[in-house]
Amino acid sequence: MPARLKKGGSRETVSANIKELVHDWEKDGTIGNSHPRTKQQAVKQAVAISLGEARQTARGKAKPPPPPAGTPSAAKEKRQRRRAS
């Protein structure tokens, strides 16, 4: 996989990564370690790689803030944290 793939999960970023990977395939016949025979297969492989990259960058995002204190969901979350410890 080329190091020049953009990180991010937006539609524009994923589309740019797909375009870059298909361009690489047209140039040298490979996408990462695979050698798709047709352009259709190359596009499918590029989509899978781009969406995987987007999913990995989405995992690094911050967690949502905890619920306000005194709410039923806050008490439930506190119980779950105690059980996990």
C-alpha positions in Angstrom: 0.0 0.0 0.0 1.5 3.4 -0.9 2.4 5.7 1.9 0.8 8.6 0.2 -2.8 7.6 1.0 -4.6 10.3 2.9 -5.8 9.7 6.4 -9.5 10.5 7.2 -12.9 9.2 6.8 -14.6 11.8 4.7 -16.1 11.0 1.3 -13.6 13.2 -0.5 -10.6 11.6 1.2 -11.9 8.0 0.5 -12.6 9.0 -3.1 -9.1 10.5 -3.5 -7.5 7.3 -2.1 -9.5 5.1 -4.5 -8.4 7.3 -7.4 -4.8 7.1 -6.2 -4.9 3.3 -5.9 -6.5 2.8 -9.3 -3.9 5.1 -10.8 -1.2 2.9 -9.3 -2.8 -0.2 -10.7 -3.0 1.4 -14.2 0.7 2.3 -13.9 2.3 -0.9 -12.7 -0.5 -3.5 -12.3 -0.5 -3.8 -8.6 -2.5 -2.5 -5.7 -0.5 -3.2 -2.5 0.5 -6.8 -2.8 -2.4 -7.9 -5.0 -2.4 -8.0 -8.8 -6.0 -7.5 -10.0 -6.5 -8.7 -13.6 -9.3 -6.2 -14.6 -10.0 -2.6 -13.8 -13.3 -3.7 -12.2 -11.4 -5.9 -9.8 -8.8 -3.2 -9.2 -11.6 -0.7 -8.3 -13.2 -3.2 -5.9 -9.8 -3.8 -4.2 -9.2 0.0 -4.0 -12.5 0.6 -2.4 -11.9 -2.1 0.2 -8.4 -0.6 1.0 -9.7 3.0 1.2 -12.7 2.1 3.4 -10.4 0.1 5.7 -8.1 3.1 6.0 -11.0 5.3 6.8 -12.3 2.9 9.5 -8.8 2.7 11.1 -8.6 6.5 11.3 -12.1 6.7 12.7 -11.1 4.3 15.6 -8.5 6.9 16.8 -11.1 9.6 17.4 -12.0 10.6 20.9 -14.9 8.9 22.8 -18.1 10.9 23.3 -18.3 12.7 26.6 -19.8 10.9 29.6 -23.5 11.5 30.4 -24.3 14.2 33.0 -24.0 13.1 36.6 -27.3 12.2 38.3 -28.9 10.7 35.2 -29.9 7.1 35.0 -27.5 6.5 32.2 -24.6 7.9 34.3 -25.4 5.5 37.1 -25.6 2.6 34.7 -22.2 3.6 33.2 -20.7 3.8 36.7 -21.9 0.2 37.5 -20.5 -1.1 34.3 -17.1 0.4 35.1 -17.1 -1.1 38.5 -17.9 -4.6 37.1 -15.1 -4.4 34.5 -12.5 -3.6 37.2 
